[in-house]
Amino acid sequence: MDFGVAPVTALLLACAAFVAGFVDAIAGGGGLIVLPSLLLAGLPPVNALATSKLQSTIGVSAAVFAFARAGALEKRHILPLLSSALTGGVLGAMTAKHLPLEIIRLVIPFFLIAIALYMLFAPKLGEEARHARLSVPAFAASFGLGIGYYDGIFGPGTGTFFYIALIVMAGFTMVSAVAHTKLMNWGSNFGALMFFLISGAAMIPLGLTMGAASALGSYLGARASLKFGSRLIRPLVVAVALIMALRLMLDSRHPIGAWVASYFG
């Protein structure tokens, strides 16, 4: 099978996808492991992004299956949440090249830091159901569509944004929010992936191999979140949000990253 990279490299990428799938199923942020790994392996950016979406879609499918099998997904919520995220992902991918990504890249790390601090200092957040500020259909039409749109355009932090929004705006518990986040993440990923497949940018054999590894990691991560609940989810969400923020800020395309590079370069 032609992976487009050396077999040893493909194996290492599969290992990275497994770890990413496990973490992503609980707290999001798996793309920050997979995408840099693909770029380090020498893939052009567009092929790396497309292949990342392919493996992620497969991996998230396993997490969705695990949550559905455990009864963590409410049937009445599936259609509005899934359709809104998928639609957002499609629209985002369609308009990505026409939007000012530099502005998005600048502000997203600060949103992630705010989420981490909110999680850290709101110890009861998501431990039990709370009053919903929006009905699920209203949430889907606003936050579901909007965050899915962001995923189609840029992506980092999507799972964390879905997760917090489900708790704060729709009144979900922590475990239920993780389960429905994976459902919505699958939708926005699949919506963006359709365009990459049409363009032929995805390296399919490599993406399928990584997807299988990611699926195993995602399934185990979903099982772990169901077993350990907030004891595992809360610290991982905080850690992943902070790591994502730091990673994005240290990127050479971010003003802070550019300053660091020039100062130490």
C-alpha positions as a printed Julia matrix, in Angstrom:
265×3 Matrix{Float64}:
   0.0    0.0    0.0
   1.33   3.43  -0.96
   1.0    5.72   2.07
   2.79   8.62   0.42
   5.37   8.44   3.21
   7.82   5.77   4.4
   6.18   2.8    6.2
   7.98   3.66   9.46
   6.7    7.22   9.22
   3.17   5.93   8.6
   3.46   3.78  11.74
   4.62   6.75  13.83
   1.76   8.84  12.46
  -0.68   6.09  13.39
   0.69   6.16  16.96
   0.21   9.93  17.05
  -3.36   9.47  15.79
  -4.09   6.94  18.56
  -2.95   9.37  21.27
  -4.82  12.23  19.59
  -7.99  10.16  19.38
  -7.86   9.28  23.08
  -7.34  12.88  24.21
  -9.79  14.31  21.67
 -12.61  11.99  22.78
 -12.37  13.45  26.29
 -11.29  17.06  25.96
 -10.8   17.92  22.28
  -7.56  19.22  20.8
  -6.5   16.08  18.96
  -5.81  18.12  15.83
  -2.92  19.82  17.61
  -1.21  16.44  17.8
  -2.08  15.11  14.36
  -1.69  18.16  12.13
   1.84  19.12  13.29
   2.83  15.44  13.03
   1.7   15.32   9.39
   3.54  18.55   8.62
   6.71  17.22  10.27
   6.38  14.12   8.08
   6.74  16.39   5.07
   3.16  16.66   3.81
   2.2   19.95   2.11
  -0.19  21.99   4.34
  -3.32  21.36   2.27
  -2.66  17.59   2.14
  -1.88  17.55   5.86
  -5.13  19.35   6.7
  -7.22  17.14   4.42
  -5.64  13.92   5.73
  -6.1   15.16   9.3
  -9.82  15.7    8.66
 -10.13  12.22   7.16
  -8.5   10.44  10.1
 -10.36  12.62  12.6
 -13.75  11.88  11.05
 -13.06   8.15  11.32
 -11.72   8.47  14.85
 -14.62  10.56  16.13
 -17.02   7.99  14.68
 -15.73   5.46  17.21
 -16.26   7.88  20.09
 -19.8    8.63  18.91
 -20.49   4.88  18.7
 -19.18   4.34  22.24
 -21.32   7.13  23.68
 -24.39   6.0   21.73
 -23.93   2.41  22.9
 -23.71   3.61  26.5
 -26.93   5.61  26.1
 -25.19   8.97  26.57
 -26.74  10.47  23.42
 -30.34  11.65  23.61
 -32.18  10.67  20.43
 -34.25  13.87  20.33
 -31.06  15.96  20.28
 -29.17  14.05  17.59
 -30.76  15.52  14.45
 -30.68  19.24  15.38
 -27.15  19.12  16.81
 -25.67  16.97  14.06
 -27.32  18.81  11.16
 -26.33  22.26  12.45
 -22.67  21.3   12.95
 -22.49  19.56   9.56
 -24.04  22.55   7.81
 -21.64  24.89   9.6
 -18.65  22.74   8.59
 -19.71  22.78   4.93
 -20.27  26.55   4.89
 -16.99  27.17   6.7
 -14.99  25.08   4.24
 -16.67  26.86   1.34
 -15.75  30.32   2.59
 -12.42  29.64   4.33
 -10.25  31.23   1.65
 -12.31  34.44   1.67
 -12.06  35.24   5.4
  -9.34  37.04   7.44
  -7.77  34.03   9.15
  -5.09  36.22  10.71
  -7.7   37.88  12.92
  -9.12  34.49  13.92
  -5.62  33.18  14.66
  -4.98  36.24  16.84
  -8.04  36.02  19.09
  -8.7   32.26  19.45
  -5.85  31.61  21.97
  -7.39  34.18  24.34
 -10.8   32.49  24.11
  -9.13  29.18  24.99
  -7.37  30.71  28.01
 -10.69  32.17  29.15
 -12.32  28.72  28.86
  -9.52  27.11  30.89
  -9.85  29.71  33.65
 -13.63  29.36  33.64
 -13.37  25.59  34.01
 -10.75  25.96  36.73
 -12.7   28.42  38.88
 -16.2   27.03  38.33
 -15.8   23.72  40.2
 -19.49  22.73  39.98
 -19.72  23.38  36.25
 -21.39  20.46  34.49
 -21.51  18.15  37.5
 -25.29  18.23  37.38
 -27.87  19.5   34.91
 -28.47  23.24  35.09
 -31.1   25.59  33.74
 -30.76  25.85  29.97
 -30.49  29.37  28.58
 -31.43  28.07  25.11
 -33.54  25.18  23.92
 -31.61  22.55  21.97
 -33.06  23.63  18.58
 -32.17  27.27  19.35
 -28.71  26.23  20.5
 -28.2   24.21  17.31
 -29.27  27.1   15.08
 -26.9   29.52  16.82
 -23.93  27.97  18.61
 -24.04  24.67  16.72
 -24.02  26.35  13.33
 -21.53  29.02  14.39
 -18.94  26.72  15.97
 -19.32  24.23  13.11
 -18.65  27.12  10.72
 -15.51  27.98  12.67
 -14.37  24.34  12.42
 -14.73  24.42   8.65
 -12.64  27.61   8.47
  -9.92  27.07  11.05
 -10.59  24.34  13.62
  -8.37  24.44  16.75
 -10.46  24.37  19.92
 -13.72  23.38  18.2
 -14.42  20.48  20.57
 -13.71  22.64  23.61
 -16.02  25.39  22.33
 -18.84  22.89  21.66
 -18.33  21.37  25.1
 -18.46  24.61  27.09
 -21.39  25.96  25.04
 -23.43  22.8   25.65
 -22.93  23.11  29.4
 -23.36  26.86  29.8
 -26.03  27.57  27.16
 -27.93  24.26  26.78
 -27.66  23.07  30.42
 -25.97  19.71  29.7
 -24.04  17.79  32.33
 -20.3   17.31  31.84
 -20.46  13.72  30.53
 -23.5   14.45  28.35
 -21.74  17.51  26.92
 -18.68  15.42  26.0
 -20.89  12.84  24.26
 -22.85  15.4   22.24
 -19.68  17.35  21.49
 -18.31  14.28  19.7
 -21.53  14.01  17.7
 -21.26  17.65  16.61
 -17.52  17.34  16.03
 -18.16  14.45  13.68
 -20.68  16.55  11.76
 -18.42  19.59  11.31
 -15.44  17.37  10.44
 -17.42  15.42   7.86
 -18.84  18.59   6.32
 -15.33  20.01   5.76
 -13.97  16.61   4.68
 -16.43  16.36   1.78
 -14.74  19.3    0.09
 -11.26  17.9    0.64
 -12.28  14.55  -0.86
 -13.76  16.24  -3.91
 -10.54  18.23  -4.4
  -8.4   15.08  -4.04
  -6.23  16.68  -1.34
  -6.55  13.85   1.21
  -3.94  11.07   1.18
  -6.52   8.32   1.53
  -4.4    5.21   2.42
  -2.52   7.17   5.09
  -5.7    8.82   6.35
  -7.52   5.49   6.63
  -4.61   3.91   8.52
  -4.38   6.83  10.92
  -8.17   6.82  11.18
  -8.18   3.21  12.37
  -5.65   4.07  15.08
  -7.57   7.21  15.99
 -10.81   5.21  16.2
  -9.26   2.85  18.76
  -7.95   5.77  20.8
 -11.3    7.59  20.55
 -13.24   4.54  21.69
 -10.99   4.05  24.71
 -11.11   7.77  25.49
 -14.91   7.77  25.37
 -15.03   4.75  27.68
 -12.63   6.46  30.09
 -14.75   9.62  30.19
 -17.88   7.56  30.92
 -16.08   5.69  33.7
 -14.27   8.55  35.42
 -16.55  11.48  34.59
 -15.6   14.97  35.79
 -12.49  13.7   37.64
 -10.91  13.05  34.24
 -12.76  15.47  31.98
 -12.23  18.73  33.9
  -8.42  18.62  34.27
  -7.99  17.4   30.69
 -10.16  20.19  29.27
  -8.19  22.8   31.25
  -4.84  21.32  30.2
  -5.78  20.91  26.54
  -7.23  24.43  26.31
  -4.05  25.95  27.77
  -1.78  23.82  25.56
  -3.79  24.77  22.47
  -3.63  28.47  23.41
   0.14  28.27  23.96
   0.68  26.35  20.73
  -1.32  28.88  18.71
   0.35  31.88  20.32
   3.84  30.49  19.67
   3.07  29.94  15.99
   5.25  32.23  13.9
   2.1   33.61  12.22
   0.81  34.91  15.57
   2.22  38.3   16.75
   3.42  36.77  20.02
   5.07  33.86  18.22
   6.7   36.21  15.73
   8.07  38.34  18.58
   9.42  35.26  20.4
  11.06  34.0   17.21
  12.7   37.36  16.5
  13.81  37.85  20.13
  15.41  34.42  20.48
  16.42  34.11  16.84
